[in-house]
Amino acid sequence: MSPPLLKLGAVLSTMAIISNWMSQTLPSLVGLNTTRITTSDTLTQISPKEGWQVYSSAQDPDGRCICTVVAPEQNLCSRDAKSRQLRQLLEKVQNMSQSIEVLNLRTQRDFQYVLKMETQMKGLKAKFRQIEDDRKTLMTKHFQELKEKMDELLPLIPVLEQYKTDAKLITQFKEEIRNLSTVLTGIQEEIGAYDYEELHQRVVNLETRLRDCMKKLTCGKLMKITGPITVKISGTRFGAWMTDPLASEKNNRVWYMDSYTNNKIVREYKSIADFVSGAESRTYNLPFKWAGTNHVVYNGSLYFNKYQSNIIIKYSFDTGRVLAQRSLEYAGFHNVYPYTWGGFSDIDLMADEIGLWAVYATNQNAGNIVISQLDQDTLEVLKSWSTGYPKRSAGESFMICGTLYVTNSHLTGAKVYYSYSTKTSTYEYTDIPFHNQYFHISMLDYNARDRALYAWNNGHQVLFNVTLFHIIKTEDDT
């Protein structure tokens, strides 16, 4: 109990004792033998003996105890024993009245203090309640923010685990980069000491070292897709465009195949700039119509699905002849197992860092996706993997480093939803969104040289950049 409340308790206790004493002792001292008390707040007369009159009330409107004694006229002998007793009693009553007045003043003062404290405590209670409510709101907000951060970071857990195992290799790579930076700094400091030819040679040597260092980047795991970058707007809603991932750095030819059926014309452009401007360099008239939009140019040849069949064609741009053709056993065709958007997209041909691939579905695999690695010369199936992902539920798919990445939609809200590794024969569900800017993707293929995704997005030819998690390869690796 706080000090003000202790004081108030002491005052009330003292007042109770005094009131009790007066009610019991005063009538006997003055010779009262008949008492009549009512519950009214008005003054009540108590009938005494020999002319004495005593008036009492429990309390006045201000809460103070009232006790009034009226003595008879002083016509008795002062030596009378009863007179002395009454005089002494009167003095005691007067002393008690003064004490009660003092106690009343203290009580009023403490009572005001308590009221003030009560007001402050109520204010503090309200503030504490507000703080508690605010704390809960802030905690909920902060918890939600932390949860969202954790959701963003969860996909990085396996990446961090991989980083731990490859810490030594990454350190080696950083050391080599540091060496290159040292050479660059040295060149910058000594630039005035060399003529142009010598400086140029040093830059070339440095570039060669850097390329050698970059070649140590082995296959990576897809972490992010950004873009798109719109290159051109042309053609129908459906089509394909591509470059050769095995072409030299100076060879930047672009091939363009509009529509998903009833067409045999392939247009060639010498560069992206010529493609944008529409300056064709050559036109090829294929011996067969193609089906779908999932063609690929690989090492100078075009690989496509022959219309109304499960036959794969290898066509050489240099000779203008068909170099090979082979039926893809059990593969569905002609809209039996297409992607979600249809368009005879049953057989998807693609290439990555490892080689040439065919993605399709069969009755034997219940319409689920089958991945087959192909011999680029003979089109023979080298090895196949059966997944559990329905081909008809896929928007589009592409291969990176032997892993198939499947999108969940060809419309808005597209993301990479599923991946299957041919290296480990395992799958996982992923969540890698990308911006489907023009709302309908009918072709999506990875180019290992450009480290980019080529897409045909509702009559727009676009590029997506990809972010891969790489492992550094050293000469000790087999």
Secondary structure, 3 states (H helix, E strand, C coil): CCHHHHHHHHHHHHHHHHHHHHHHHHHHHCCCCCCCCCCCCCCEEECCCCCCEEEEECCCCCCCCEEEEECCCCCCCCCCHHHHHHHHHHHHHHHHHHHHHHHHHHHHHHHHHHHHHHHHHHHHHHHHHHHHHHHHHHHHHHHHHHHHHHHHHHHHHHHHHHHHHCHHHHHHHHHHHHHHHHHHHHHHHCHHHCCHHHHHHHHHHHHHHHHHHHHCEEEEEEEEEEEEEEEEECCCCCEEEECCCCCCCCCCCEEEEECCCCCCEEEEECCHHHHHHCCCCEEEECCCCECCCCCEEECCEEEEEECCCCEEEEEECCCCCEEEEEECCCECCCCCCCCCCCCCCCCEEEECCCCEEEEEEECCCCCEEEEEEECCCCCCEEEEEEEEEEHHHCCCEEEECCEEEEECCCCCCCEEEEEEECCCCEEEEEEEECCCCCCCEEEEEEECCCCEEEEEECCEEEEEEEEEEEEECCCCCC
